[in-house]
Structure formats: C-alpha cells, structure tokens
C-alpha cells in the first residue's frame, strides 16, 4: 500500500504540473450577457441566416419593381442583296433581278405594362413576403440557439470553477486533519494504517482536482471558440447568482410559446404559403391584359408602298388580351395537388403545436424539478456537515473507525458538489425554458 500511495502522489503531482504548464495567462472577466453578444457577433450560423434574410428582402423589392413597365431599346443595321427571280425553278438560271435598297437601318424603343395577370404579381409579392418572414424567424431562432449553447458552455465552466474552489478548500481541511491524525499516531493513540488511509484518500482528492483543472481548460477553449476569442484566453465568469424563480404557471408559458415560439410560427407561415400557392395555381385560368407600345426610326421606308430610301418614324400602342383556354383542363390536377399540399401543411401545423405544448410542459417541469433539487441539496449539505462534525468528534474520542470519518468527509464533499451542480442545472433549465418559448 505504501508504494501504491507514493505512485498515486507522484502521478498527481506530475499531472498538476502539466496542467499548470498549459494554463493560459490572459484573463477576461465576462458576464453571460457579454458572452451572448460576442457569440452572436462571431457565429457563422447567424451570418448565414442573415444572408438568407437579406436575399429574401431583395426578392420582395424585386417583385415590387415588376409592377413597372418592361422597356427595351433595339437597333439594327442590315445589308440586303438584289432580289433574284427563278422563273424556271431553283436549279435553273436566274431569269430576272430586281434592284432593292441594299442598306437598312432601324432603331427604336418598346414597352409592355402588365395591367392584369390573374393577380399573379400580387400573389408572388405576398409569397415573397412570407418567405422573408420565415427567414427572419429562422434568424431569430439561430440567435436564440446560439445564446442557449453559449449559456450552457458558460455555466459548465462556472460549475468547474466552483468545483475547484470546493475541492481546494476540502483538500486544505483534509491536510489539516491529517496533521492532527499524525500527531495522535505519534502518541500511539491511532494506528499507522489510519494515517495511510487518510493520505490515500487525500491523494484521490488531489487527483480529482487535476481532473477539474483539465475540465476548466477544456471548457475555456470551448467557450472561447464560440465567442471568437483565442484559445489561451482565460474566461472568468461573474459571481454565481441563481436565476429568477419562475412565477408563471404552465398556461402562461404555453401562451407565450404560441406567441413567440420559432417552430410554431415557421409552421404557421408555411401554412399561409400553401394558401397563397393555391390561389396562384387557380389564377392560371385567368385572362392576361397588358398595354404595349413601340416607337422607332427606320431607313428605308418600306412600311407603305411606294417604297423610298428615306428616314421615317412610326409609333404604335394598344391593349393586348390573351386567354389560356387550355389551362381550363391542364390546371385541374394542379389545383387538386395544391389543395392537398395545403391540407398537409395544416395537419403539420397542428402537429407542431402539439410538439410545442409537449416541449414547454417538459421544460417547465424540469425547471421546477431543478428548483426542488436545490432545496434538497441544501438540506443534504446541512445534514452532511452536522454528520461530519459528529463523526470527527467521535473519531478523536476513539469511538468510531477511520472509515467512518473518511465516509463522512466524502459524503460532505459530495453534497456540496451536488448543491453547486443543482444551482447550475437550475440556471441551465431556466435558459432552456426561455429558449423553448422563444424569448431567450
């Protein structure tokens, strides 16, 4: 056991030296709100959703511009040969040639103004606005998810730092207690085996401290990556403060979720998109009415007989009406497919509402459960402290064994860890609930 103990102590010291050697030097005190701001500014996922939102906004602007008339400018310069007449067939010699004006010029402008097209342009604009709203919701959803992910990493790091303080304080207490036991062993009051057991237990605590130090380094790097800071920057979270206790009941949280939930509103907009698509498909059988016009200069004048090699101008304007008669039978199944698509989206929206209710209910209960766990852990710490005090007094009175003392110390340390973890978990469940209802 003696060599085993020495080996553990050597391993612990070596691991601690390696961990300390890798620790970064720069320290930055940061609140959770500041971490959120940095994560949002650095997140590539948010940047992608912003690009999608900007694209959707440009599509809306482009559709609005389609209300303006289509205007074009044309111009041409041509060379023409003489007009050959093949009186005896194409393979026979030319029987006659007519002189023509060989050089032709033409340039002008034309326009077309859509007056009515089955309301397709308005429906297209409405569809693009719906897509814009969906892109905006997805952008907000990505921000909320990044915030929750950042808060999880932030709280994990905060928990590891609290664990380090707890284990460091406990190690100091155990070392003090070891000195007292060694003094009793010198006086022959306790056995050498008791000292060895305490030293072995102390070495395990030191190994736990090394593990926690490594957890801090790993958690720091993860948090630095998501907020865009260098890996070697030490993040020092603000002093731990438990989150506000949720006062609202489930029905209020559900009402908030149905008003702000991202998945619910995306599904709602998708249903509206299917309704617009059905209207657009039905409009395929509607007539199309438009105003057109053309004005040009040309040379030579070959619009009216007799022709002459002079410049002339001509302007034409009018109303054009067309009716897609074949769409009356081609459009039948398209309308049925669009109706089925709408019915599918309505069912999916109801299913999304069910999922939102379930997610809010689960997140609400888990948060309430975490608050109860804090109270239970607080009571456990008080009981473990009293139990450790009694066992320690009895041990030094030689009425209990060293195993009872070590078990009491371990139980006290475990309950303190559980209390710190419960407080962090309550914070995490609170932010999860906020993310679920769409207000994080």
C-alpha positions as CSV (number, residue, x, y, z in Angstrom):
1,X,0.0,0.0,0.0
2,X,2.9,2.3,0.7
3,X,4.3,2.1,-2.8
4,X,0.9,2.4,-4.3
5,X,0.3,5.6,-2.3
6,X,3.6,7.0,-3.4
7,X,2.8,6.2,-7.1
8,X,-0.5,8.0,-6.8
9,X,1.0,11.0,-5.3
10,X,3.7,11.2,-8.0
11,X,1.1,10.8,-10.7
12,X,-1.0,13.6,-9.2
13,X,1.9,16.0,-8.9
14,X,3.0,15.3,-12.5
15,X,-0.5,15.8,-13.8
16,X,-0.9,19.0,-11.9
17,X,2.4,20.3,-13.2
18,X,1.4,19.5,-16.8
19,X,-2.0,21.2,-16.3
20,X,-0.4,24.3,-14.8
21,X,2.2,24.5,-17.5
22,X,-0.6,24.6,-20.1
23,X,-2.8,27.2,-18.4
24,X,-3.1,30.4,-20.3
25,X,-2.0,33.7,-18.8
26,X,-4.5,36.3,-20.0
27,X,-7.8,36.6,-18.0
28,X,-11.0,38.2,-19.1
29,X,-13.9,38.8,-16.6
30,X,-17.1,38.3,-18.6
31,X,-20.8,38.2,-17.8
32,X,-23.2,35.9,-19.6
33,X,-24.8,38.8,-21.5
34,X,-21.3,39.8,-22.8
35,X,-20.7,36.2,-23.8
36,X,-24.0,36.3,-25.7
37,X,-23.0,39.5,-27.6
38,X,-19.7,38.1,-28.6
39,X,-21.2,34.7,-29.7
40,X,-23.8,36.5,-31.8
41,X,-21.1,38.7,-33.4
42,X,-18.8,35.7,-34.2
43,X,-21.4,33.0,-35.1
44,X,-21.2,31.9,-38.7
45,X,-24.6,30.3,-38.4
46,X,-26.1,33.6,-37.6
47,X,-24.2,35.2,-40.5
48,X,-25.7,32.5,-42.9
49,X,-29.2,33.2,-41.7
50,X,-28.7,36.9,-42.1
51,X,-27.6,36.4,-45.7
52,X,-30.7,34.4,-46.3
53,X,-32.8,37.2,-44.7
54,X,-31.1,39.8,-46.9
55,X,-31.8,37.6,-50.0
56,X,-35.5,37.3,-49.1
57,X,-35.7,41.1,-48.7
58,X,-34.1,41.6,-52.1
59,X,-36.7,39.2,-53.6
60,X,-39.5,41.3,-52.2
61,X,-38.0,44.5,-53.6
62,X,-37.5,42.8,-57.0
63,X,-41.2,41.7,-57.1
64,X,-42.4,45.2,-56.4
65,X,-40.3,46.6,-59.3
66,X,-42.1,44.2,-61.6
67,X,-45.1,46.5,-61.4
68,X,-43.2,48.9,-63.6
69,X,-43.4,48.5,-67.4
70,X,-40.9,46.5,-69.3
71,X,-38.9,48.9,-71.5
72,X,-36.4,47.9,-74.2
73,X,-34.3,49.6,-76.8
74,X,-33.5,47.9,-80.1
75,X,-31.3,48.8,-83.1
76,X,-30.1,47.1,-86.3
77,X,-28.1,47.8,-89.5
78,X,-28.5,45.3,-92.4
79,X,-27.2,44.7,-95.9
80,X,-29.5,43.2,-98.5
81,X,-28.7,41.6,-101.9
82,X,-30.7,42.1,-105.1
83,X,-34.0,40.2,-105.4
84,X,-33.4,37.2,-107.7
85,X,-36.3,35.6,-109.5
86,X,-36.1,31.9,-110.6
87,X,-38.8,31.7,-113.2
88,X,-37.9,28.2,-114.3
89,X,-37.1,26.6,-110.9
90,X,-34.5,27.0,-108.3
91,X,-31.9,24.9,-110.2
92,X,-32.4,27.0,-113.4
93,X,-30.6,30.2,-114.1
94,X,-32.0,33.5,-112.7
95,X,-34.4,34.9,-115.1
96,X,-34.8,38.4,-113.6
97,X,-33.2,40.5,-110.9
98,X,-34.8,43.4,-109.1
99,X,-32.8,46.2,-107.7
100,X,-33.5,46.9,-103.9
101,X,-32.3,49.3,-101.3
102,X,-29.3,47.5,-100.0
103,X,-28.7,49.3,-96.7
104,X,-31.4,49.2,-94.0
105,X,-31.3,50.9,-90.6
106,X,-33.7,50.7,-87.6
107,X,-33.6,51.7,-84.0
108,X,-36.3,52.4,-81.5
109,X,-37.9,51.5,-78.2
110,X,-40.8,49.3,-76.9
111,X,-42.6,48.8,-73.7
112,X,-45.2,46.4,-72.1
113,X,-47.2,47.3,-69.0
114,X,-49.0,44.5,-67.2
115,X,-52.5,45.6,-66.3
116,X,-54.0,42.2,-65.1
117,X,-52.5,38.8,-65.0
118,X,-54.8,36.8,-62.7
119,X,-53.4,38.7,-59.7
120,X,-50.2,36.6,-60.0
121,X,-47.9,39.5,-59.3
122,X,-49.7,40.4,-56.0
123,X,-49.7,36.7,-55.1
124,X,-46.0,36.5,-55.9
125,X,-45.3,39.5,-53.7
126,X,-47.3,38.0,-50.9
127,X,-45.4,34.7,-51.2
128,X,-42.0,36.5,-51.1
129,X,-43.1,38.5,-48.0
130,X,-44.0,35.2,-46.3
131,X,-40.6,33.8,-47.2
132,X,-39.0,36.9,-45.8
133,X,-40.8,36.4,-42.5
134,X,-39.7,32.8,-42.4
135,X,-36.1,33.8,-43.0
136,X,-36.4,36.4,-40.2
137,X,-37.9,33.8,-37.8
138,X,-35.1,31.4,-38.6
139,X,-32.5,34.2,-38.0
140,X,-34.0,34.8,-34.6
141,X,-34.2,31.1,-33.9
142,X,-30.5,30.7,-34.7
143,X,-29.7,33.6,-32.3
144,X,-31.7,32.0,-29.5
145,X,-30.0,28.6,-30.1
146,X,-26.5,30.2,-30.1
147,X,-27.4,32.0,-26.9
148,X,-28.5,28.8,-25.2
149,X,-25.4,26.9,-26.4
150,X,-23.3,29.8,-25.1
151,X,-25.0,29.8,-21.7
152,X,-24.5,26.0,-21.4
153,X,-20.8,26.3,-22.0
154,X,-20.6,29.4,-19.7
155,X,-22.4,27.5,-16.9
156,X,-20.3,24.4,-17.4
157,X,-17.2,26.5,-16.9
158,X,-18.7,28.2,-13.9
159,X,-19.6,24.9,-12.4
160,X,-16.0,23.6,-12.9
161,X,-14.6,26.7,-11.2
162,X,-17.0,26.2,-8.2
163,X,-15.9,22.6,-8.0
164,X,-12.3,23.7,-8.0
165,X,-12.9,26.1,-5.1
166,X,-14.8,23.4,-3.2
167,X,-12.1,20.7,-3.7
168,X,-9.3,23.1,-2.9
169,X,-10.9,24.1,0.4
170,X,-11.6,20.5,1.2
171,X,-8.0,19.5,0.5
172,X,-6.8,22.2,2.8
173,X,-9.2,20.8,5.5
174,X,-8.0,17.3,4.9
175,X,-4.4,18.2,5.2
176,X,-5.1,20.0,8.5
177,X,-7.0,16.9,9.7
178,X,-4.1,14.7,8.5
179,X,-1.7,16.6,10.7
180,X,-3.9,16.1,13.7
181,X,-4.1,12.3,13.0
182,X,-0.4,12.1,12.6
183,X,0.1,13.8,15.9
184,X,-2.2,11.2,17.5
185,X,-0.3,8.4,15.7
186,X,3.0,9.7,17.2
187,X,1.4,9.5,20.6
188,X,0.3,5.9,19.9
189,X,-3.4,6.8,20.0
190,X,-4.2,5.7,16.4
191,X,-2.7,3.2,14.1
192,X,-0.3,3.8,11.2
193,X,-3.0,2.3,8.9
194,X,-5.3,5.3,9.8
195,X,-2.6,7.7,8.6
196,X,-2.1,5.7,5.4
197,X,-5.9,5.6,4.7
198,X,-6.2,9.4,5.2
199,X,-3.1,10.0,2.9
200,X,-4.5,7.8,0.2
201,X,-7.9,9.5,0.4
202,X,-6.2,12.9,0.2
203,X,-4.2,11.8,-2.9
204,X,-7.5,10.8,-4.6
205,X,-8.9,14.3,-3.9
206,X,-5.8,15.8,-5.4
207,X,-6.3,13.7,-8.5
208,X,-9.9,14.9,-8.6
209,X,-8.5,18.5,-8.5
210,X,-6.3,17.7,-11.6
211,X,-9.4,16.4,-13.4
212,X,-11.3,19.6,-12.6
213,X,-8.4,21.7,-13.7
214,X,-8.4,19.9,-17.1
215,X,-12.2,20.4,-17.2
216,X,-11.7,24.1,-16.8
217,X,-9.1,24.2,-19.6
218,X,-11.4,22.2,-21.9
219,X,-14.5,24.3,-21.0
220,X,-12.5,27.5,-21.5
221,X,-11.4,26.5,-25.0
222,X,-15.0,25.5,-26.0
223,X,-16.3,28.9,-24.8
224,X,-13.5,30.8,-26.5
225,X,-14.3,29.1,-29.8
226,X,-18.0,30.0,-29.8
227,X,-17.3,33.7,-28.7
228,X,-14.4,34.1,-31.1
229,X,-11.6,34.6,-28.6
230,X,-8.1,33.0,-28.6
231,X,-7.8,29.5,-27.1
232,X,-5.3,30.7,-24.5
233,X,-7.6,33.4,-23.0
234,X,-8.9,32.6,-19.5
235,X,-12.6,33.4,-19.1
236,X,-13.6,34.4,-15.6
237,X,-17.4,34.2,-15.3
238,X,-19.1,36.7,-13.0
239,X,-20.0,35.7,-9.4
240,X,-22.7,33.0,-9.4
241,X,-26.2,34.2,-9.0
242,X,-29.2,31.8,-9.1
243,X,-31.7,32.6,-11.8
244,X,-35.0,34.2,-11.0
245,X,-37.7,31.7,-9.8
246,X,-40.4,31.2,-12.4
247,X,-43.6,32.7,-11.1
248,X,-45.9,32.0,-14.0
249,X,-47.8,28.8,-14.4
250,X,-47.7,26.4,-17.3
251,X,-50.6,28.0,-19.1
252,X,-48.9,31.4,-19.2
253,X,-45.7,29.8,-20.5
254,X,-47.7,28.0,-23.2
255,X,-49.4,31.2,-24.2
256,X,-46.0,32.9,-24.5
257,X,-44.7,30.0,-26.6
258,X,-47.7,30.1,-29.0
259,X,-46.9,33.8,-29.4
260,X,-43.1,33.6,-29.7
261,X,-42.1,30.0,-30.4
262,X,-40.0,29.8,-33.6
263,X,-41.1,26.4,-34.8
264,X,-44.7,27.3,-34.3
265,X,-44.6,30.5,-36.3
266,X,-42.5,28.9,-39.0
267,X,-45.2,26.3,-39.4
268,X,-47.8,29.0,-39.4
269,X,-46.1,30.9,-42.2
270,X,-45.6,27.6,-44.2
271,X,-49.4,27.1,-44.0
272,X,-50.0,30.7,-45.3
273,X,-47.5,30.0,-48.0
274,X,-49.5,26.9,-49.1
275,X,-52.7,29.0,-49.2
276,X,-51.0,31.6,-51.4
277,X,-49.7,28.9,-53.7
278,X,-53.3,27.5,-54.1
279,X,-54.5,31.0,-55.1
280,X,-51.7,31.3,-57.6
281,X,-52.4,27.9,-59.2
282,X,-56.1,28.8,-59.5
283,X,-55.1,32.0,-61.3
284,X,-53.6,30.1,-64.2
285,X,-57.1,30.1,-65.9
286,X,-57.5,33.9,-65.7
287,X,-57.0,36.2,-68.7
288,X,-53.9,38.3,-69.2
289,X,-54.3,42.0,-70.1
290,X,-51.5,44.4,-70.9
291,X,-50.7,47.6,-72.6
292,X,-47.9,47.6,-75.2
293,X,-46.3,50.3,-77.4
294,X,-43.4,50.7,-79.9
295,X,-41.8,53.7,-81.5
296,X,-38.9,53.5,-83.9
297,X,-36.9,55.3,-86.7
298,X,-36.1,53.4,-89.8
299,X,-34.5,53.7,-93.2
300,X,-35.6,53.0,-95.9
301,X,-39.3,53.4,-95.9
302,X,-40.8,50.0,-96.7
303,X,-43.8,50.2,-94.4
304,X,-46.1,51.6,-97.2
305,X,-46.0,51.5,-100.9
306,X,-44.3,53.0,-102.8
307,X,-41.0,52.5,-101.0
308,X,-38.4,55.2,-100.9
309,X,-34.8,55.5,-99.4
310,X,-35.7,58.0,-96.7
311,X,-35.9,58.1,-92.9
312,X,-39.3,57.7,-91.3
313,X,-40.7,57.2,-87.8
314,X,-43.6,55.2,-86.6
315,X,-45.3,54.8,-83.2
316,X,-47.8,52.0,-82.2
317,X,-49.7,51.5,-78.9
318,X,-52.5,49.2,-77.9
319,X,-54.1,46.8,-75.5
320,X,-53.3,43.1,-75.7
321,X,-55.6,40.5,-74.2
322,X,-55.0,36.7,-74.1
323,X,-56.9,33.8,-72.5
324,X,-55.2,30.5,-71.7
325,X,-58.0,28.2,-72.8
326,X,-56.0,25.0,-72.5
327,X,-55.4,25.9,-68.8
328,X,-59.1,25.0,-68.1
329,X,-58.2,21.3,-68.4
330,X,-54.5,21.4,-67.8
331,X,-54.9,23.1,-64.4
332,X,-57.3,20.7,-62.8
333,X,-54.8,18.3,-61.2
334,X,-52.5,21.2,-60.3
335,X,-55.3,22.7,-58.2
336,X,-56.0,19.4,-56.5
337,X,-52.3,19.0,-55.7
338,X,-52.2,22.5,-54.2
339,X,-55.2,21.7,-52.1
340,X,-53.6,18.5,-50.8
341,X,-50.4,20.5,-50.0
342,X,-52.5,23.0,-48.0
343,X,-54.2,20.2,-46.1
344,X,-50.8,18.6,-45.3
345,X,-49.4,21.9,-44.0
346,X,-52.5,22.4,-41.8
347,X,-52.0,18.9,-40.3
348,X,-48.3,19.6,-39.8
349,X,-49.1,22.9,-38.1
350,X,-51.4,21.1,-35.7
351,X,-48.6,18.5,-35.1
352,X,-46.1,21.4,-34.5
353,X,-48.5,22.9,-31.9
354,X,-48.7,19.5,-30.1
355,X,-44.9,19.3,-30.0
356,X,-44.6,22.9,-28.7
357,X,-47.0,22.1,-25.9
358,X,-45.1,19.0,-25.0
359,X,-41.7,20.7,-25.1
360,X,-42.9,23.6,-23.0
361,X,-44.5,21.2,-20.5
362,X,-41.3,19.2,-20.2
363,X,-39.0,22.2,-19.9
364,X,-41.3,23.8,-17.3
365,X,-41.4,20.6,-15.2
366,X,-37.7,20.1,-15.4
367,X,-37.1,23.7,-14.3
368,X,-39.4,23.3,-11.3
369,X,-37.7,20.0,-10.6
370,X,-34.3,21.7,-10.6
371,X,-35.6,24.2,-8.0
372,X,-36.7,21.4,-5.8
373,X,-33.3,19.8,-6.2
374,X,-31.6,22.9,-4.9
375,X,-33.7,22.8,-1.7
376,X,-33.0,19.1,-1.3
377,X,-29.3,19.6,-1.9
378,X,-29.2,22.5,0.6
379,X,-30.8,20.3,3.3
380,X,-28.3,17.5,2.4
381,X,-25.3,19.8,2.9
382,X,-26.6,20.9,6.3
383,X,-27.1,17.2,7.3
384,X,-23.8,16.2,6.0
385,X,-22.0,19.0,7.8
386,X,-23.6,18.0,11.1
387,X,-22.9,14.3,10.5
388,X,-19.2,15.1,9.6
389,X,-18.9,17.2,12.8
390,X,-20.3,14.4,15.0
391,X,-18.2,11.7,13.3
392,X,-15.0,13.7,13.6
393,X,-15.6,14.4,17.3
394,X,-16.3,10.7,17.9
395,X,-13.2,9.6,16.0
396,X,-10.9,11.7,18.0
397,X,-12.6,10.3,21.1
398,X,-11.8,6.8,19.7
399,X,-15.4,5.8,19.4
400,X,-15.6,5.4,15.6
401,X,-13.3,4.0,13.0
402,X,-11.3,5.9,10.4
403,X,-13.5,4.5,7.6
404,X,-16.5,6.3,9.2
405,X,-14.6,9.5,9.3
406,X,-13.5,9.2,5.7
407,X,-17.0,8.3,4.6
408,X,-18.4,11.3,6.4
409,X,-15.9,13.6,4.7
410,X,-16.6,12.2,1.3
411,X,-20.3,12.5,1.8
412,X,-19.9,16.1,2.8
413,X,-17.8,16.9,-0.3
414,X,-20.3,15.1,-2.5
415,X,-23.3,17.0,-1.1
416,X,-21.5,20.3,-1.7
417,X,-20.8,19.3,-5.3
418,X,-24.4,18.3,-5.7
419,X,-25.6,21.6,-4.4
420,X,-23.3,23.6,-6.8
421,X,-24.4,21.3,-9.7
422,X,-28.1,21.8,-8.8
423,X,-27.8,25.5,-8.8
424,X,-26.0,25.5,-12.2
425,X,-28.6,23.0,-13.5
426,X,-31.4,25.3,-12.4
427,X,-29.8,28.1,-14.4
428,X,-29.5,25.9,-17.5
429,X,-33.1,24.6,-17.2
430,X,-34.2,28.2,-16.9
431,X,-32.5,29.3,-20.1
432,X,-33.8,26.1,-21.8
433,X,-37.3,27.1,-20.9
434,X,-36.8,30.6,-22.2
435,X,-35.3,29.2,-25.4
436,X,-38.3,26.8,-25.8
437,X,-40.9,29.5,-25.5
438,X,-38.9,31.8,-27.8
439,X,-37.9,34.7,-25.5
440,X,-34.2,33.9,-24.7
